[in-house]
Amino acid sequence: MSKTKLALDVVTDLRNLAGSIESLVFTLESNQTDSVATVEKKQTKENKEAKKPEQPPIAKLPSLEDVRAKLAALSQAGKQVQVKELITGFGAKKLSDIPTEKYPELLEEAEKL
């Protein structure tokens, strides 16, 4: 393996690590916000339950970690160029720039690779 290839692999790994750290920080911040919101929800939940009709559950969107894992597997399988093209095809420079609502479409395209 050439030194250039090893250097590119290190760069890819560092980008993946940075994205994972970013996701971790986002999750931790969300959990802190959720704790405060939970207290407020408990106070108003009893009143709303009596008035609110039951609604079907909203489909869960894939998480950033799910998408990152799929794209990382493809990259490790030698499809780094295609993965990069897929990300830029969604108008982003990096995976975390893609809006969450686009993740199902991104995963669908990734399955085609």
CNS distance restraints for C-alpha pairs under 8 A (distance, minus, plus):
assign (resid   1 and name CA) (resid   5 and name CA) 6.50 0.50 0.50
assign (resid   1 and name CA) (resid   6 and name CA) 6.92 0.50 0.50
assign (resid   2 and name CA) (resid   6 and name CA) 6.35 0.50 0.50
assign (resid   3 and name CA) (resid   7 and name CA) 6.07 0.50 0.50
assign (resid   4 and name CA) (resid   8 and name CA) 6.16 0.50 0.50
assign (resid   5 and name CA) (resid   9 and name CA) 6.16 0.50 0.50
assign (resid   6 and name CA) (resid  10 and name CA) 6.24 0.50 0.50
assign (resid   7 and name CA) (resid  11 and name CA) 6.26 0.50 0.50
assign (resid   8 and name CA) (resid  12 and name CA) 6.18 0.50 0.50
assign (resid   9 and name CA) (resid  13 and name CA) 6.12 0.50 0.50
assign (resid  10 and name CA) (resid  14 and name CA) 6.07 0.50 0.50
assign (resid  11 and name CA) (resid  15 and name CA) 6.20 0.50 0.50
assign (resid  12 and name CA) (resid  16 and name CA) 6.21 0.50 0.50
assign (resid  13 and name CA) (resid  17 and name CA) 6.09 0.50 0.50
assign (resid  14 and name CA) (resid  18 and name CA) 6.07 0.50 0.50
assign (resid  15 and name CA) (resid  19 and name CA) 6.16 0.50 0.50
assign (resid  16 and name CA) (resid  20 and name CA) 6.16 0.50 0.50
assign (resid  16 and name CA) (resid  68 and name CA) 7.89 0.50 0.50
assign (resid  16 and name CA) (resid  72 and name CA) 7.95 0.50 0.50
assign (resid  17 and name CA) (resid  21 and name CA) 6.15 0.50 0.50
assign (resid  18 and name CA) (resid  22 and name CA) 6.13 0.50 0.50
assign (resid  19 and name CA) (resid  23 and name CA) 6.20 0.50 0.50
assign (resid  19 and name CA) (resid  96 and name CA) 6.99 0.50 0.50
assign (resid  20 and name CA) (resid  24 and name CA) 6.15 0.50 0.50
assign (resid  20 and name CA) (resid  65 and name CA) 7.39 0.50 0.50
assign (resid  21 and name CA) (resid  25 and name CA) 6.21 0.50 0.50
assign (resid  22 and name CA) (resid  26 and name CA) 6.20 0.50 0.50
assign (resid  23 and name CA) (resid  27 and name CA) 6.09 0.50 0.50
assign (resid  23 and name CA) (resid  64 and name CA) 7.23 0.50 0.50
assign (resid  23 and name CA) (resid  65 and name CA) 7.45 0.50 0.50
assign (resid  24 and name CA) (resid  28 and name CA) 6.13 0.50 0.50
assign (resid  25 and name CA) (resid  29 and name CA) 6.10 0.50 0.50
assign (resid  26 and name CA) (resid  30 and name CA) 6.09 0.50 0.50
assign (resid  27 and name CA) (resid  31 and name CA) 6.16 0.50 0.50
assign (resid  28 and name CA) (resid  32 and name CA) 6.45 0.50 0.50
assign (resid  29 and name CA) (resid  33 and name CA) 6.37 0.50 0.50
assign (resid  30 and name CA) (resid  34 and name CA) 5.94 0.50 0.50
assign (resid  31 and name CA) (resid  35 and name CA) 6.23 0.50 0.50
assign (resid  32 and name CA) (resid  36 and name CA) 6.87 0.50 0.50
assign (resid  33 and name CA) (resid  37 and name CA) 6.22 0.50 0.50
assign (resid  34 and name CA) (resid  38 and name CA) 5.89 0.50 0.50
assign (resid  35 and name CA) (resid  39 and name CA) 6.80 0.50 0.50
assign (resid  36 and name CA) (resid  40 and name CA) 6.73 0.50 0.50
assign (resid  37 and name CA) (resid  41 and name CA) 6.03 0.50 0.50
assign (resid  38 and name CA) (resid  42 and name CA) 6.18 0.50 0.50
assign (resid  39 and name CA) (resid  43 and name CA) 6.72 0.50 0.50
assign (resid  40 and name CA) (resid  44 and name CA) 6.69 0.50 0.50
assign (resid  41 and name CA) (resid  45 and name CA) 5.50 0.50 0.50
assign (resid  42 and name CA) (resid  46 and name CA) 7.35 0.50 0.50
assign (resid  44 and name CA) (resid  48 and name CA) 6.40 0.50 0.50
assign (resid  45 and name CA) (resid  49 and name CA) 5.99 0.50 0.50
assign (resid  46 and name CA) (resid  50 and name CA) 6.92 0.50 0.50
assign (resid  47 and name CA) (resid  51 and name CA) 7.03 0.50 0.50
assign (resid  48 and name CA) (resid  52 and name CA) 5.76 0.50 0.50
assign (resid  49 and name CA) (resid  53 and name CA) 7.86 0.50 0.50
assign (resid  61 and name CA) (resid 100 and name CA) 7.39 0.50 0.50
assign (resid  61 and name CA) (resid 101 and name CA) 6.99 0.50 0.50
assign (resid  61 and name CA) (resid 103 and name CA) 7.12 0.50 0.50
assign (resid  61 and name CA) (resid 104 and name CA) 6.84 0.50 0.50
assign (resid  62 and name CA) (resid  66 and name CA) 6.04 0.50 0.50
assign (resid  62 and name CA) (resid  67 and name CA) 6.90 0.50 0.50
assign (resid  62 and name CA) (resid 100 and name CA) 7.85 0.50 0.50
assign (resid  62 and name CA) (resid 103 and name CA) 6.22 0.50 0.50
assign (resid  62 and name CA) (resid 104 and name CA) 6.56 0.50 0.50
assign (resid  63 and name CA) (resid  67 and name CA) 6.49 0.50 0.50
assign (resid  63 and name CA) (resid 100 and name CA) 7.51 0.50 0.50
assign (resid  63 and name CA) (resid 103 and name CA) 7.68 0.50 0.50
assign (resid  64 and name CA) (resid  68 and name CA) 5.95 0.50 0.50
assign (resid  64 and name CA) (resid  96 and name CA) 7.37 0.50 0.50
assign (resid  64 and name CA) (resid 100 and name CA) 7.46 0.50 0.50
assign (resid  64 and name CA) (resid 103 and name CA) 7.78 0.50 0.50
assign (resid  65 and name CA) (resid  69 and name CA) 5.98 0.50 0.50
assign (resid  66 and name CA) (resid  70 and name CA) 6.40 0.50 0.50
assign (resid  67 and name CA) (resid  71 and name CA) 6.21 0.50 0.50
assign (resid  67 and name CA) (resid 103 and name CA) 6.88 0.50 0.50
assign (resid  67 and name CA) (resid 106 and name CA) 7.88 0.50 0.50
assign (resid  67 and name CA) (resid 107 and name CA) 6.53 0.50 0.50
assign (resid  68 and name CA) (resid  72 and name CA) 5.87 0.50 0.50
assign (resid  68 and name CA) (resid  95 and name CA) 7.52 0.50 0.50
assign (resid  69 and name CA) (resid  73 and name CA) 6.16 0.50 0.50
assign (resid  70 and name CA) (resid  74 and name CA) 6.41 0.50 0.50
assign (resid  70 and name CA) (resid 107 and name CA) 7.66 0.50 0.50
assign (resid  70 and name CA) (resid 110 and name CA) 7.70 0.50 0.50
assign (resid  71 and name CA) (resid  75 and name CA) 6.11 0.50 0.50
assign (resid  71 and name CA) (resid  83 and name CA) 6.47 0.50 0.50
assign (resid  71 and name CA) (resid 110 and name CA) 7.14 0.50 0.50
assign (resid  72 and name CA) (resid  76 and name CA) 6.12 0.50 0.50
assign (resid  73 and name CA) (resid  77 and name CA) 6.21 0.50 0.50
assign (resid  74 and name CA) (resid  78 and name CA) 6.71 0.50 0.50
assign (resid  74 and name CA) (resid  79 and name CA) 5.51 0.50 0.50
assign (resid  74 and name CA) (resid  80 and name CA) 7.04 0.50 0.50
assign (resid  74 and name CA) (resid  83 and name CA) 7.17 0.50 0.50
assign (resid  75 and name CA) (resid  79 and name CA) 4.73 0.50 0.50
assign (resid  75 and name CA) (resid  80 and name CA) 4.29 0.50 0.50
assign (resid  75 and name CA) (resid  81 and name CA) 7.94 0.50 0.50
assign (resid  75 and name CA) (resid  83 and name CA) 6.59 0.50 0.50
assign (resid  76 and name CA) (resid  80 and name CA) 7.32 0.50 0.50
assign (resid  79 and name CA) (resid  83 and name CA) 6.19 0.50 0.50
assign (resid  80 and name CA) (resid  84 and name CA) 6.17 0.50 0.50
assign (resid  81 and name CA) (resid  85 and name CA) 6.17 0.50 0.50
assign (resid  82 and name CA) (resid  86 and name CA) 6.04 0.50 0.50
assign (resid  82 and name CA) (resid 113 and name CA) 7.48 0.50 0.50
assign (resid  83 and name CA) (resid  87 and name CA) 6.31 0.50 0.50
assign (resid  83 and name CA) (resid 110 and name CA) 7.59 0.50 0.50
assign (resid  84 and name CA) (resid  88 and name CA) 6.22 0.50 0.50
assign (resid  85 and name CA) (resid  89 and name CA) 5.82 0.50 0.50
assign (resid  86 and name CA) (resid  90 and name CA) 6.75 0.50 0.50
assign (resid  86 and name CA) (resid 106 and name CA) 7.71 0.50 0.50
assign (resid  86 and name CA) (resid 109 and name CA) 7.65 0.50 0.50
assign (resid  86 and name CA) (resid 110 and name CA) 7.54 0.50 0.50
assign (resid  87 and name CA) (resid  91 and name CA) 7.04 0.50 0.50
assign (resid  87 and name CA) (resid  92 and name CA) 5.90 0.50 0.50
assign (resid  87 and name CA) (resid  93 and name CA) 6.86 0.50 0.50
assign (resid  87 and name CA) (resid  94 and name CA) 6.56 0.50 0.50
assign (resid  87 and name CA) (resid  95 and name CA) 6.23 0.50 0.50
assign (resid  87 and name CA) (resid  98 and name CA) 7.82 0.50 0.50
assign (resid  88 and name CA) (resid  92 and name CA) 4.93 0.50 0.50
assign (resid  88 and name CA) (resid  93 and name CA) 5.82 0.50 0.50
assign (resid  88 and name CA) (resid  94 and name CA) 7.63 0.50 0.50
assign (resid  90 and name CA) (resid  98 and name CA) 6.87 0.50 0.50
assign (resid  91 and name CA) (resid  98 and name CA) 7.62 0.50 0.50
assign (resid  92 and name CA) (resid  97 and name CA) 5.51 0.50 0.50
assign (resid  92 and name CA) (resid  98 and name CA) 5.97 0.50 0.50
assign (resid  93 and name CA) (resid  97 and name CA) 6.81 0.50 0.50
assign (resid  94 and name CA) (resid  98 and name CA) 7.42 0.50 0.50
assign (resid  98 and name CA) (resid 102 and name CA) 6.81 0.50 0.50
assign (resid  98 and name CA) (resid 103 and name CA) 7.69 0.50 0.50
assign (resid  99 and name CA) (resid 103 and name CA) 7.24 0.50 0.50
assign (resid 102 and name CA) (resid 106 and name CA) 6.16 0.50 0.50
assign (resid 103 and name CA) (resid 107 and name CA) 6.05 0.50 0.50
assign (resid 104 and name CA) (resid 108 and name CA) 6.17 0.50 0.50
assign (resid 105 and name CA) (resid 109 and name CA) 6.29 0.50 0.50
assign (resid 106 and name CA) (resid 110 and name CA) 6.11 0.50 0.50
assign (resid 107 and name CA) (resid 111 and name CA) 6.19 0.50 0.50
assign (resid 108 and name CA) (resid 112 and name CA) 6.85 0.50 0.50
assign (resid 109 and name CA) (resid 113 and name CA) 7.06 0.50 0.50
